[in-house]
Amino acid sequence: MIGQAAFALRGRNPDVLTCIANLSNDEVFTPPEFANRMLDALAEGWARDHDGASLWADPTVRFLDPCTKSGVFLREITRRLTQGLATRMPDLQQRVDHILKQQVFGIGITHLTSLLARRSVYCSKHADGEHSIARGLGSDAGNIWFQRLEHTWVDGKCRYCGASQSTLDRGEALESHAYAFIHTEDIHARMAELFGSGMQFDVIIGNPPYQLWVGSAIAPYRQSLGTFWRP
């Protein structure tokens, strides 16, 4: 006798970010469960340092993921802020617009991952498109920026991240993996270029793409992060 196995989704659709495959050694996606554990720890630390205040109920806090891939951190931050600001901003559309225009920012590491991140955060790869949940962002990228950059080769290595020229000097048909946040002489000027002058962030969180060059690539991120934090 052949029986049919029971199957149920427990009343919800599965989270696509739990089952997408990594694109490369440099594009390893953070699982949503792990991202939320990090955000839980972040909120606990924020409360300790701010007399018990809720991070998710503050409409002035700005968040940056400088190496966004799937957009999971920005998506989960947006979800938490949408819940936490409900009392202060009862109108849902007004609340979402404020969060996505004023509080949540990202820098894509490749063209494809920037589109994926916008889809995760805005529900559309076009931030100002008809299917976007935000209104009035004013650009296709919204606040998740990406433009292709090139490495600066010196003696066979990139002067900024240490990448090998023999590995990544391969023409415009393939991604350069030259990340905007660290490929610059002046991080403040780069942030002004991306998001406007005087931009500062209260929370910088993400999963740096250190997999290809562990020793060399993570250090510039740490240095840049240390100069761009608003205490």
C-alpha positions in Angstrom: 0.0 0.0 0.0 1.3 3.4 -1.0 0.5 6.4 1.2 1.0 10.1 0.6 3.2 11.9 3.0 1.7 14.9 4.8 3.2 18.3 3.8 2.5 21.7 5.2 4.1 25.1 5.2 2.7 26.0 8.6 0.7 28.9 7.1 3.5 30.9 5.6 5.9 31.0 2.6 9.5 29.9 3.2 12.1 32.6 3.4 14.0 32.6 0.1 17.1 33.8 1.8 17.4 30.6 3.7 17.9 28.5 0.6 19.9 30.6 -2.0 23.3 29.3 -2.9 26.5 31.2 -2.4 27.7 32.8 -5.7 31.4 32.6 -5.0 34.0 32.5 -2.2 33.6 36.3 -2.0 29.8 36.2 -2.0 28.8 34.0 0.9 25.3 34.8 2.1 24.6 35.2 5.8 21.7 33.0 7.0 18.7 35.1 8.2 18.7 33.2 11.6 22.3 34.2 12.2 21.7 37.8 11.1 18.9 38.0 13.6 21.0 36.7 16.4 23.5 39.5 15.6 20.7 42.0 15.6 19.4 40.7 19.0 22.9 41.1 20.5 23.1 44.6 18.9 19.8 45.7 20.5 20.8 44.4 23.9 24.1 46.3 23.7 22.2 49.4 22.6 19.8 49.2 25.5 22.7 48.8 28.0 24.4 51.9 26.6 21.2 54.0 26.3 19.4 53.6 29.6 17.3 50.7 28.4 16.0 52.5 25.2 14.9 50.4 22.3 17.0 50.6 19.2 14.1 49.8 17.0 11.9 52.6 18.4 14.3 55.4 17.5 13.6 57.2 14.2 16.9 59.0 14.2 19.3 56.0 14.2 21.1 55.3 10.9 22.2 51.8 9.8 24.8 50.9 7.2 25.8 47.6 5.7 29.0 48.5 3.8 29.2 45.0 2.1 25.7 44.0 1.5 25.1 40.8 -0.5 21.6 39.3 0.0 20.4 42.3 1.9 19.4 40.2 4.9 20.7 42.6 7.5 19.0 45.6 6.0 15.8 43.6 5.5 15.7 42.4 9.1 16.6 45.9 10.4 13.7 47.4 8.3 11.3 44.8 9.6 12.3 45.5 13.2 12.0 49.3 12.7 8.6 48.9 11.1 7.4 47.2 14.2 9.2 49.4 16.7 8.1 52.7 15.2 4.5 51.8 14.9 3.4 53.8 17.9 5.4 56.9 16.9 4.4 56.7 13.2 0.9 54.9 13.0 0.7 55.3 9.2 2.4 52.3 7.7 3.4 53.9 4.4 4.8 57.0 6.1 6.7 54.7 8.5 8.2 52.6 5.7 9.1 55.6 3.6 10.9 57.2 6.6 12.9 54.0 7.4 14.0 53.3 3.8 14.8 57.0 3.0 16.4 58.1 6.3 17.6 55.1 8.3 18.7 52.1 6.2 21.7 52.3 3.8 23.8 49.7 2.1 26.7 49.4 -0.4 26.5 46.4 -2.8 29.7 44.4 -3.4 28.7 43.3 -7.0 26.1 44.3 -9.5 24.1 41.1 -9.0 24.2 41.2 -5.2 23.1 44.9 -5.3 20.0 43.9 -7.3 19.4 41.0 -4.9 19.7 43.3 -1.9 17.3 45.8 -3.3 14.8 43.0 -4.0 15.1 42.0 -0.3 14.7 45.5 1.1 12.4 47.3 -1.4 10.6 44.2 -2.7 11.9 45.3 -6.1 15.3 45.5 -7.8 14.1 49.0 -8.9 14.0 51.0 -5.6 11.7 53.7 -7.2 9.8 51.3 -9.4 6.1 50.6 -9.3 6.5 47.5 -7.2 8.8 49.1 -4.6 7.4 49.3 -1.1 9.0 52.7 -0.7 7.8 56.0 -2.2 9.9 59.0 -3.2 13.4 57.4 -3.1 14.3 59.3 -6.3 16.6 56.8 -7.9 16.7 53.3 -9.2 19.3 52.3 -6.6 17.6 53.9 -3.6 19.9 53.8 -0.6 21.7 50.6 -1.7 24.5 51.9 -3.8 26.7 50.1 -6.4 28.9 51.1 -9.2 31.7 49.1 -10.7 35.2 50.1 -9.5 38.6 48.9 -10.5 41.6 47.9 -8.5 44.7 50.0 -8.4 47.6 47.6 -9.2 51.0 48.1 -7.7 53.6 45.3 -8.1 50.9 42.7 -8.9 48.6 43.5 -6.0 45.8 46.0 -5.3 47.2 48.8 -3.1 43.9 49.0 -1.2 42.8 45.4 -0.6 45.8 43.3 -1.6 44.0 41.3 -4.3 46.2 39.5 -6.8 46.3 41.2 -10.3 46.8 37.8 -11.9 43.4 36.7 -10.4 41.2 39.7 -10.8 42.6 41.8 -13.7 40.3 40.0 -16.1 38.4 42.6 -18.1 35.0 44.2 -17.9 33.0 41.0 -18.6 33.5 39.8 -15.1 33.1 41.4 -11.7 36.1 43.3 -10.4 35.4 42.7 -6.7 36.8 46.1 -5.9 34.6 47.2 -3.0 33.8 50.9 -2.8 34.1 51.1 1.0 37.8 50.4 1.1 39.0 51.4 -2.4 39.5 55.0 -1.6 42.0 57.4 -0.1 39.3 59.3 1.8 36.4 57.3 3.3 34.5 60.5 4.2 34.7 61.8 0.7 33.5 58.4 -0.6 30.5 58.4 1.8 29.7 62.0 0.7 29.8 60.8 -2.9 27.5 57.9 -2.2 25.0 59.3 0.3 25.6 63.1 0.7 28.0 65.2 2.7 28.1 64.9 6.4 26.6 61.4 6.5 27.3 59.5 9.7 26.0 56.2 10.9 25.1 55.0 14.4 25.2 51.2 13.5 27.5 49.6 10.9 26.9 45.9 10.5 27.4 43.3 7.9 29.5 40.3 6.8 32.7 41.6 5.1 33.8 39.7 1.9 37.0 38.4 3.4 37.0 34.9 2.1 39.4 35.3 -0.8 42.1 37.2 0.9 41.6 36.8 4.7 44.7 38.6 5.8 44.6 41.5 3.5 41.0 42.3 2.7 39.5 42.5 6.2 42.1 45.0 7.5 41.0 47.9 5.3 37.4 47.3 6.3 38.3 47.6 10.0 40.3 50.7 9.4 37.5 52.4 7.4 34.9 51.4 9.9 36.9 52.8 12.7 36.9 56.3 11.1 33.3 56.4 10.1 31.4 55.7 13.3 29.1 58.2 14.9 29.4 57.7 18.7 
